[in-house]
Amino acid sequence: MLDRMSCLLLSILQSYANLETEMAVAWLKRGKPEAERAADDDKVRATVQTVLADITTGGDAAVRALSVKFDNYDPPSFRLTPSEIEAAMQKVAPRDMDDIHFAQTQIRRFAEAQRASMTDIEVETLPGVILGHRNIPVQSAGCYVPGGKFPMVASAHMSVLTASVARVPRIIASAPPVQGAPHPAIVAAMHLGGAHEIYVLGGMQAVGAMAIGTQTIKPVDMLVGPGNAFVAEAKRQLYGRVGIDLFAGPTETMLIADDTVDGELCATDLLGQAEHGYNSPAILVTNSRKLALDTLRQINRLLQILPTAATAGVSWADYGEVILCDTHDEMLAVANDTASEHVQVMTDRDDWYLAKMHSYGALFLGPRTNVANGDKVIGTNHTLPTRKAGRYTGGLWVGKFLKTHSYQRIVTDEAAAMVGAHGSRLCLLEGFVGHAEQCNIRVRRYGHRNIPYGSAAE
C-alpha cells in the first residue's frame, strides 16, 4: 500500500508541477470514478434487500443466523439484563468513565439548549380562531451504535442521550459484539445516556430487527445512528416503514484551506477521517498550490507511520481528492456543490464561509477546531448527512425526535360562521360538495342570520 501511495504521489507531482494557472478549478488528485462507486452501491443494495426479507419472514431465527454468520455471536439472549449491564460497566476504567461523563455533559448541555429553542405555540389569528402546535416526541426510537472496525462509543451519546433529552418514552440501543462480548464502554454510554433496552446485535440484523420487529423485539417508530454502507442502505430501504434521522453513509470530510495553514495540519485532518473505512472521501479545496503540494507530500509521509494506514491509505487512494481553485468564491462554490458531511474551514475569512455556506453536515471553523472533537466530545452531534444530503437536511439533533403537530379551535359563533362561509365556497371551487357541507352546517347553526348562507363576512 505504501509503495502504491509513493508512486501515486510522484505521478501527481510530475503531472501537475506545471499546471496552467488559467484553469479556475483543477483536480490535482481524483478519487474512484462515479461508475465504480455506483457498482459498489448496487451490490450493497441487493445484499441488504435479501437480509431484510429474511428478517421479515424469519424473525428471531433469522436475526440469530445473521449474528452467527457476520459476528460469530450466539448468546442465549441478545438483550442485556440489568446485571449484565452492570457487569459490563464495571469493566470500564475509571478514567474512561470520567471521559464518558464529560462528553455526555457537553452533549446534554447543547441538546437541552436546542430543545429549549423549540416552543409550543398558540395564537389567535382571527377573533375566536385559535391555532397552535405542540412538539411531541416519537414514542420509540432505535439507536444503532457501530462497533465493527472501531467501537464508536461516541455514537451512543449522540443518539441515545439526544433521544433522552427529547423525552422519547422508549429508547432501545444496539451495538455489535466486540471480540465475542458486549463492548463495556459502549454499554456504559448507552446506559448512562438513557437507553431503556440494550441489545448486542450488529449491522443489518440490528437495524432490521429494530425496525421490522421480531418475536422478542418490539419494532420502533424511528431509527437513528450512523453505520457502514450496509447499515445506511438498510435504513434507506426501511424508510417509510419507520422514520429515520438521515442517510448517514461512510464518513466524508472536506478541508477548505488557504496559505494561513500548512500541509502537515491538512494532511493530519484528512487522514484522521479517512481512517474510518475503505470508502471515506477526504477532500482538500484550496487556492494555494504550495499548500496543495505540501499536503500531498505530508500525506505520503504520514502514511509511512500512521497505525491505521492500511485503512486510511485505501480511502485516500480511492476517494481522496485535491482541488485547486483561484479564488475563495470558487472554493465556496465547490464546497456547496459537494455538500460534504464535515467541512473544516481554515482560512483568513472563516466567518465569511460561515455566512455563505448553505449545504454541509457540520462546519468546523479555524485551525484550533477539528472534526475529531466534534465526533467525540465538544457537544454538537456527529450523526450528519452524507452523499449530498446536506442540501436538504441537517444532522441528528433533539428536534429529529420531535414531531410538530398542529391543532385548531374555533371558540365563537361568529368565527365559525365567517370561516365556514369562506371554506364552503373554496370547497365548491374544487368540486368537493361534501367538504362544503361540513362548512355549511356550521354557517347554518352558528350564523344567527348575521352571515348569509354561502357568502363571506365583510
Buried (B, 14 or more C-beta within 10 A) or exposed (E): BEEEBEEBBEEBBEEBEEEEEEEEBBEBBEBBEEEEBEEEBEEBBEBBEEBBBBBBEBBBEBBBBBBEEBBEBEBEEBBBEEEBBEBBBEBBEEEBBEBBEEBBEBBBEBBEEBBEEEEEEEEEEEEBBBBBBBBBBBEBBBBBBBBBEEBBBBBBBBBBBBBBBBBBEBBBBBBBBBEEEBBBBBBBBBBBBBBBBBBBBBBBBBBBBBBBBBEEBEBBBBBBBBBBBBBBBBBBBBBEBBBBBBBBBBBBBBBBBBBBBBBBBBBBBBBBBBBBBBBBBBBBBBBBBEBBBBBBBBBBBBBEEBEBBEBBBBBBBBBBBBBBBBEBEBBBBBBBEBBBBBBBBBBEEBEEBEEBBEBBBBBBBBBEBBBBBBBBBBBBBBBBBBBBBBEEBBBBBBBBBBBEEEEEEBEEBBBBBBBBBBBBBEBBEEEEEEBBBEBBEBBEEBBEEEBEEBEBBE
